[in-house]
Amino acid sequence: MLTADRSARYTMPPTASFPPYDYDVAVIGAGPAGMTAAIRTRWVKSYKSVPCSTVLIDGAGLGGLAKWRSCMLTGPSFHLPGSEVVGHFRQDIEDLEIPLITSHVVNIDFEGPVKTVYTESGAVVRVLAVIIATGFRTLCNEQDYLQHIAITYMGYEFFAELLCNFFNLEGRHTVVVVGNEFTRNLVDLIESCNNGRHQIIYLLNTNTHNPQLPQATGAVIQGKIMRYEGDRSLEGIRIMTKDAGEQFIPCSKVLLDYNSYELAPLYEFDVSPLKKTVRGFIKVDREMRTNIAGVYAAGDVTGLYATVGRAIGDGIVAGFSAYQDIFKLKFKQQPCLFAYAARDIKITPGFKDLPRLRPHLKPKVIVSSGRAARLAAEYAAKHQLPADTLARLVAACNGVHSIAEQRAVFNLEQSVVNNLIEFLVEKKAVALHR
Ligand SMILES: Cc1cc2nc3c(=O)[nH]c(=O)nc-3n(C[C@H](O)[C@H](O)[C@H](O)COP(=O)(O)OP(=O)(O)OC[C@H]3O[C@@H](n4cnc5c(N)ncnc54)[C@H](O)[C@@H]3O)c2cc1C
């Protein structure tokens, strides 16, 4: 039964009809592609849009590869540090209060209109859209140990020089080479540059069963890095092996064979329902849509060409596409959006960019409760409405109860509730769930 008391939000029965979900969009991977995708779904543009409720998921936090010192937004004549570029996105994400789940995704159920995303930490998130922006592989805390890590990139001639310099170390070290089955292309070079001076361990992060490196002089382990450890300098890496579980490998240097991941990306979750390229990258169309409705991909995970600039562009497009599809699902019409898909419609005085609020939509506050309360108070003062009632109404906007239910519970006129919700939508403080 509906009640109008202070515990209203706990006693209202949830609206049936569409399966319940937690966020409109989950963005998996928070590198430049994932960050820009999340920002666009949440913000879209400054004027008259209906923000999506969006969550970012990445065990390595925000920034992806672009927070490493060697990754930059580059042209021949300019080098914008990647950290500076992602610094702006970080600020946007903070200002927009986009939540981040700091864990890696281990499974996605792609079936049906609501997708379910599972993380390593046990979080379960139900969403209308998934944007996969996982790059070539998962990251952890590499950026804290970059002075002890060499990375294969730039070109094959460069590798030869890089490796010879890299193994030119004083004393005897344990070096872990991290890659996948394509690291086989480097083994001869690695072994000849090392020339027996240091102990080498190969850690292959691959789904191939029992990968072989016949030329390797050291152990070959199948597994992945979970964490780099050491007080100031690198003392070892904690890994998860395919068979033996967690293990610590003492080492002072790591060679990350990015070249091998550029040949075949690594996924932490099953992507078999998605169409892929020969090399295993996710196939997308020009709008970053995959073969599954409601699933998009952006950045390095879609294959060539791996650059910060392209990742940013991809992320923006994927964000727009997810926004557009979700908007159509909720409002049964195209969004008015300047950036794409201008609508061939007659514009008359009084035309409204925002769609009519349908009573079955469920408002969800997507900013902090304090900010939402301040906005409600501002609105109440401006329109001489009961501040306490509006505050309680806004506090009850949890994406579970519909606008119609809110009207009944708080005994307010339709126009009052609609105008308040529209005001909060325009302030990008409220999303409307289906
Ligand atoms: C050494 C090096 C130097 C480079 N230099 C340049 C340069 O100078 N100029 C340039 O334009 N480009 C450069 N690049 C390329 C550029 O960094 C990438 O193209 C760009 O960062 C790709 O962005 P992304 O968001 O697609 O992926 P990434 O930046 O790789 O981000 C992907 C994120 O997804 C996360 N992730 C992966 N799997 C999961 C999962 N299962 N669950 C949750 N999160 C997950 C990862 O932890 C990571 O944070 C360089 C790359 C390297 C390796």
The ligand as an ORCA input file, in Angstrom:
! r2SCAN-3c Opt
* xyz 0 1
  C      54.342      2.102    -23.729
  C      53.245      2.732    -24.508
  C      53.416      3.997    -25.048
  C      52.393      4.594    -25.770
  N      52.584      5.843    -26.279
  C      51.590      6.453    -26.953
  C      51.774      7.776    -27.467
  O      52.813      8.387    -27.292
  N      50.740      8.346    -28.157
  C      49.543      7.701    -28.334
  O      48.624      8.269    -28.929
  N      49.350      6.447    -27.837
  C      50.345      5.808    -27.167
  N      50.157      4.531    -26.685
  C      48.860      3.863    -26.911
  C      47.784      4.381    -25.958
  O      48.269      4.387    -24.640
  C      46.548      3.499    -26.057
  O      46.162      3.405    -27.421
  C      45.370      4.060    -25.259
  O      45.706      4.196    -23.899
  C      44.181      3.132    -25.411
  O      43.153      3.533    -24.556
  P      42.033      2.483    -24.082
  O      41.144      3.241    -23.171
  O      41.462      1.809    -25.264
  O      42.828      1.346    -23.293
  P      43.766      1.407    -22.002
  O      44.417      2.731    -21.853
  O      44.639      0.210    -22.106
  O      42.742      1.226    -20.795
  C      42.051      0.024    -20.640
  C      41.614     -0.101    -19.195
  O      40.720     -1.215    -19.111
  C      40.973     -1.898    -17.910
  N      40.487     -3.275    -18.011
  C      40.942     -4.271    -18.798
  N      40.237     -5.396    -18.573
  C      39.318     -5.096    -17.623
  C      38.307     -5.834    -16.956
  N      38.099     -7.134    -17.191
  N      37.549     -5.209    -16.027
  C      37.734     -3.896    -15.745
  N      38.680     -3.151    -16.346
  C      39.469     -3.746    -17.268
  C      42.474     -1.816    -17.726
  O      42.827     -2.041    -16.362
  C      42.757     -0.398    -18.224
  O      42.748      0.539    -17.164
  C      51.170      3.904    -25.969
  C      50.991      2.623    -25.416
  C      52.026      2.035    -24.703
  C      51.821      0.667    -24.128
*
